[in-house]
Amino acid sequence: MMWGAGDRLCALAPGAAMIARGVARVNSGHQQLVYAVGGFLKPVHGMSLYGILVLPLLAWLLARADLSERRRTRIVALGAAG
């Protein structure tokens, strides 16, 4: 449960920062600057969102594998770590 909450927070924070910075720049009339200012947060936001999608798939696949619960848990934890 905690891994999922951490993943969502890691995806939400950069996304919210990009939106906040972008809205401030658009409101000040600098629409093209939005892409330059928030662009460095895109990889962090994207990787964490893909993590949210991949970890449940990994757990689902491992549930069908002939592995012990301890080993499956370690593999999912390794996947969550990076």
Secondary structure, DSSP 8 states (H G I E B T S, - for coil): -HHHHHHHHHHHHHHHHHHHHHHHHHHTT-TTHHHHHHGGGHHHHHHHHHHHHHHHHHHHHHHTSS--HHHHHHHHHHHHH-
